[in-house]
Amino acid sequence: MISTAHVGSNLNAVDKLMSNGQNHLHVQDKYVFPPGERPDMSQVCHSYTFPVIDLKDLDGPHRVKVVNEIKRACEEGGFFQIINHGVPETVMKSMMDIAKEFFEMPVEDRVCLYSEDPLQVVRVSTSFNVNKDIFFNWRDSLRHPCHPVEEFINSWPQKSALYREIAGKYAKEIRVLVLKLLAAISEALGQDSDYLNENFGKPSLVLSINYYPACPNLDLTFGVAPHSDPRGITFLMQGDVSGLQELKDGKWVAVEPIPNAFVVNLGDQLQHPWWMRSIRLYTEDINLKNT
């Protein structure tokens, strides 16, 4: 027996999702930001280069040098890119490919995970919070916890067929990288290498896949409006489209993608003793956020 209420709920969710094949064809009023709050790409700086830190020597005799580079990047804004970080290129590419596959498969295969409850552990959603958002963001997302993998993997999407296997490998690699960088940041603060990991309490790793379909009028709306990340630290795999921006010295600055790099952003929990930043996304891309 199929509940008519459940069928009605799924149909309603299909109508709301940006990835339903229809909603992205024109910018509906609910996505249009007020004139004073809209993106102005003519004012975005593309000439600034964010710090790029090579981690290949982090575990060698030049560790102090790399830690000092991380310290300087944190002091200058807590927003930088890392290369030679240890996550295999094949694992990154597989994760990006399966993320695209997830949002390109029939919407009916995603809608079973749709929820408007921000406390829902595993969910597909649209915008930020459709029950509270005054203006909607031009994105859908899949979000779920992934550490420890064995505890959560059975709650992850069953479609695409390889999603759980690929996301599981990716999550384990990211976990190793998180611990490595937290240790370096701890040392940059003049503390023991396990200081931040111990003080964060129970470890948490959340995978967020953001999907931004092509927008017919980029001057009216945002992929994600200006915000700060509330968690401890975010590792972002950008893809190959420039759309991520950081507010630096009162001006929005584009974060240009680097192949096989991660963007690292210190979240609100790590803003002290440094400071808060705002970021926004203005693109048609897929981003993988790990916090």
N, C-alpha and C positions, 0 to 999 in steps of 0.2 A: 504494500500500500504506500502511495506517495502522498505526503502531506501537501495540500494546496497552499498552505501558508509558506512552506519551505520553497515551493516552486515560485511563488510570488516574490519571496525575498531574493531568490537568485536572479530573477528577471530584473528586479529593481537594481541589484548590484551591477548587472551587465550594463544597464543604462548609465550608471555613474562612472564606470571605469574609463579612464582616458585611453586605454589600450583596447577598446571594443571595436576599433576599426571605423568609427563614425565621429566620435567626439572631437578628434583632432583636426577635422576637416575645416572647421571655422571656430573662431574664438567667441564662445558664448559669453554673455554678460557677466556671469559669475567668476570668470577668469580675468576680467578686465580690471586692472588696478587703477586707482585715482590718478589723474595727470601728474600730481606732484610726487607720486610714489613709483611711477613706472621706470623701467630700466632705460638708461640713456647710454647706448653703446659709444656715442661720440665722446663721452667723458671718461671712458675706461682706458687706463694706462696699459700699454702692451710693451713698454720699453724696460720695465723693471724685471730683474731676474731674482727669483727667490733662491735662498741657499739650497745647493745640491750637495748632499753629504754622501760620500762613498764609504760604505760600511765594511769594505773588504778587510781593512786592517783593525777592525774593532776588537777582534780576539787575538791580535798579535802584539808585537813589541811596540807598536805605535798607537796603542789604545788611548793613551792620554791625549794625544793629538786629536783623535776622532772625538773623544768626549768633550774636549774644549770647543770643537766645531759645533757639536750639538748644543753645548751651553750657550755659545754665541747666538745660534739660531733661535733658541728659546728666549733669550734676552731681547732679541730684535723683533719678536712678534709671535714666536711659537708656531710658525708656519713654514714648512720646508719640505724638500723632496729627498728621498733616499734611493740610492742605487747600490748594486751588488749586496743586496740585503739578505740573500740566501733562499728566497722563495723561488723555486724553479720557474723559468719562463713557460714551460709546458703546463704547469699547474695554473699559472695566471691566465694563460690563453684559454685553457679548458673551462675555467670558471667564467670568464667573460662570454665564451661561446654558449655555455649552458644557460647563462642568464638571459642572453638574447633569445635563445630558443624558448625559454619559459614564457617570455612576453610576446613571442610571435606565434605560439601555438593557439588554437581556437580559444576564445575567451571563456567558453563553457568549461574548459579544463582548469581555469584559474579561479573561477567564481566561487567554487566550493570553499575556498580559503578566505573569501572576502569577509571583513569585519570592520565595523566602525568603532569598536571598543579599543582604545589605545592600550588597555591592559591585556588584551588578547595576546598570548605568548607567540603564536605563529599566525600571521595574517597577511593577506593581500589588502591593500588599501589605496585610496586615491587622495591627492592633496596632502594636508597634514591631518586635520581633524574636521571632517565634513560637517559635524554637528556644531562646530564653533567657528570655523573659518568664515570670515566676512568675504574675503576674496580667495578663490581657489588657486592652488599651485598646479602647474602644467606637468603633472607626473603621476604615475602609479608606482607602487613599491611592494616588495616582498620583504618581510622582516621576520627573523627568527633567531633564537639563541643557538649557540653552537659549541659551547664548552661546558662540561666534557661532551664530546661528540656522541659517545655511546649512550649518554643519558637522553639526548634530544633527537637523534637522527630519525627515529620512527615517527616523529611528528612533522617532519619536513615534507615538502611536496613529493608525491609519488610520480608526478609527471613534470618534466620530461623523465624518461626512463632512467637516465644516468645521473639525475640531479643529486641524489643522496651520496652516491659514490664520489662524484667530483667535488661537491661542496664539502664533504667530509675531509678529503685530502687537503683542500684549500684551508679549511678551518684549522687543521693541525699545524700546517706551515705558518699560518698567521699567528697562532698562539706562541710558537717558538720565537717569532720576530717580536711580538709584543713584549715578552719577558726580556729579550735581549736589549730592546730600546729602553724599557723602564729601568733596567739596571744601569745603563749608561746615563740616563737622566738623573737617577739617584746620585751617581758619582759626580755629575755636574753640579748638584746641589751641595756637594761636600759630605754626603752621607754614604753609608755602606751600600753595596750594590743591590741588596734585597730590601732596601728601605721602602720604596714605593709599593712594591708588590705586597709586602706585609701590611702596609697601612691602608691599602685599598680594600682589605678584608677579603670576603669570598670572591674569587675571580669570576669575571663575567666577560663573555665574548658574544657580541650580537652582530649578525650579518644582515645588512640592509642593501637590497638591490633596488636602485632607483631607475625607472624607465621614463625617458622623455621623448615622446614621439615628435615628429616634425611639426612645427607651429607655423601657420600661415601669416601671422603678424607678430614678430618677436618684440615689437615696441610696446605691446599692451600688457604683457604678463611675464611671470618668472617660472622657471623650472622649479626652483625653491627660492622663496623670498629671503631677504637678509635675516640671518639668525646666528646664534652661537651654538656650538655643540655642547650639550649638557653633561656628557660623560667625561671619562678621564682622558682618553687619547683616541684619535680616529686615524685609521689607515685607509686611504682612498685610492682605488685603482680607477683612473680617469677614463681610460679609453683613448681614442685618438682625436677627439674633438675638444677644442678649447672652449670652456664655458664656465668653469669654476673661477670665482673672483674673491679676493679678500679686501676688506676695507683697511687701508694702510695710510696713516697720516691724513685721514679725511678724504681719501680718494680711492675709488675701486680699481683694483689692479688684477689683471688677468693672470691666471696660473697656467702657463703653457705646458701641455703634456710632454713628458719624456718617456720614450718606450721602455717598458718593463720597470718603471719606477713607481713608488708609492708616494702620494702626498701625505704628510704627517701634520696633523693639527692637534695642538694641545687643547683639550676641552675645558669646560668650566671648572671641573674638579682639580685641574692642574694649573689654572690661571694664576693662582698665587703660588710663589712670589713673583710671577711675571704679570700678565695683564689679560683682560678680556679682549677678544676680537670678534668681528662679525664676518660672515662669509655668505655668499649667495651663489646660486647656480643659474646659468642663463644659457641653455644649450638644448640640443636634441641628441641625447647621449644616454649611455648606461653607466652608472657609477656604482661601485661596490664599496660599502663603508663597513669598517670593522672597528668596533669600539670596546 
